[in-house]
């Protein structure tokens, strides 16, 4: 894996699928995001979306959702 790569966080829930902005992160930042995601179900969640809008999910919705962190593969 390169020093920097792109990821996109997705939230899948009963109200639809929400796709976060594609962001570039270092390996250390990626590992921190993975570590922070372990507490995802304990609180609400907010995220900037790929279309420029913003979503805030309350804790009861978060508990019934799936958090997905995708590594974006780019054509070389």
C-alpha contacts under 8 A as a table, 3 or more apart, distances in Angstrom:
res1	aa1	res2	aa2	distance
1	X	5	X	7.91
2	X	5	X	6.44
2	X	27	X	7.88
3	X	26	X	5.59
3	X	27	X	5.97
4	X	24	X	6.47
4	X	25	X	5.43
4	X	26	X	4.44
4	X	27	X	6.48
5	X	24	X	5.38
5	X	25	X	5.68
5	X	26	X	6.59
5	X	27	X	7.87
5	X	71	X	7.48
5	X	72	X	7.55
6	X	22	X	6.37
6	X	23	X	5.37
6	X	24	X	4.27
6	X	25	X	6.16
6	X	71	X	5.99
6	X	72	X	5.35
6	X	73	X	7.70
7	X	22	X	5.62
7	X	23	X	5.56
7	X	24	X	6.40
7	X	25	X	7.29
7	X	69	X	6.76
7	X	70	X	5.39
7	X	71	X	4.44
7	X	72	X	5.34
8	X	19	X	6.99
8	X	20	X	5.71
8	X	21	X	6.19
8	X	22	X	4.71
8	X	23	X	6.51
8	X	69	X	5.89
8	X	70	X	5.19
8	X	71	X	6.59
8	X	72	X	6.96
9	X	19	X	6.16
9	X	20	X	5.14
9	X	21	X	7.52
9	X	22	X	7.74
9	X	67	X	7.21
9	X	68	X	5.70
9	X	69	X	4.52
9	X	70	X	6.20
10	X	17	X	7.02
10	X	18	X	5.55
10	X	19	X	4.50
10	X	20	X	5.93
10	X	67	X	5.95
10	X	68	X	5.01
10	X	69	X	6.32
10	X	70	X	7.65
11	X	17	X	5.67
11	X	18	X	5.04
11	X	19	X	6.55
11	X	65	X	6.68
11	X	66	X	5.68
11	X	67	X	4.86
11	X	68	X	6.30
12	X	16	X	6.26
12	X	17	X	4.48
12	X	18	X	6.45
12	X	65	X	5.51
12	X	66	X	5.03
12	X	67	X	6.61
12	X	68	X	7.85
13	X	16	X	5.44
13	X	17	X	6.13
13	X	61	X	7.31
13	X	62	X	7.83
13	X	64	X	6.60
13	X	65	X	4.42
13	X	66	X	6.48
14	X	64	X	7.75
14	X	65	X	7.31
18	X	49	X	6.97
18	X	55	X	7.92
19	X	49	X	5.62
19	X	50	X	5.99
20	X	47	X	6.38
20	X	48	X	5.69
20	X	49	X	4.06
20	X	50	X	5.03
21	X	48	X	6.14
21	X	49	X	5.03
21	X	50	X	4.03
21	X	51	X	7.59
21	X	52	X	7.71
22	X	50	X	6.75
25	X	28	X	7.95
25	X	29	X	5.73
25	X	30	X	6.16
26	X	29	X	5.11
26	X	30	X	6.16
27	X	30	X	5.01
27	X	31	X	6.20
28	X	31	X	5.13
28	X	32	X	6.25
29	X	32	X	4.98
29	X	33	X	6.20
30	X	33	X	5.09
30	X	34	X	6.28
31	X	34	X	5.06
31	X	35	X	6.21
32	X	35	X	4.99
32	X	36	X	6.09
33	X	36	X	5.07
33	X	37	X	6.02
34	X	37	X	5.12
34	X	38	X	6.83
35	X	38	X	5.61
36	X	39	X	5.94
36	X	40	X	7.15
37	X	40	X	4.86
37	X	67	X	7.95
38	X	41	X	7.77
39	X	42	X	5.65
39	X	43	X	7.81
40	X	43	X	6.52
40	X	44	X	7.87
40	X	45	X	7.52
40	X	62	X	7.65
40	X	67	X	7.79
41	X	44	X	7.58
41	X	59	X	7.23
41	X	62	X	5.88
41	X	63	X	5.21
42	X	59	X	7.04
42	X	63	X	7.63
43	X	58	X	7.44
43	X	59	X	4.99
43	X	62	X	7.38
44	X	56	X	7.36
44	X	57	X	5.49
44	X	58	X	4.45
44	X	59	X	4.09
44	X	60	X	7.73
44	X	61	X	7.89
44	X	62	X	6.11
45	X	56	X	5.78
45	X	57	X	5.15
45	X	58	X	6.66
45	X	59	X	7.36
45	X	62	X	6.98
46	X	54	X	7.35
46	X	55	X	5.55
46	X	56	X	4.26
46	X	57	X	6.16
47	X	54	X	5.81
47	X	55	X	5.50
47	X	56	X	6.68
48	X	52	X	6.53
48	X	53	X	6.04
48	X	54	X	4.43
48	X	55	X	6.49
49	X	52	X	5.43
49	X	53	X	5.29
49	X	54	X	5.48
49	X	55	X	7.06
50	X	53	X	7.31
57	X	61	X	6.21
57	X	62	X	6.30
58	X	61	X	5.58
58	X	62	X	6.29
59	X	62	X	4.93
59	X	63	X	6.15
60	X	63	X	5.35
60	X	64	X	6.90
61	X	64	X	5.32
61	X	65	X	6.35
62	X	65	X	5.10
62	X	66	X	7.73
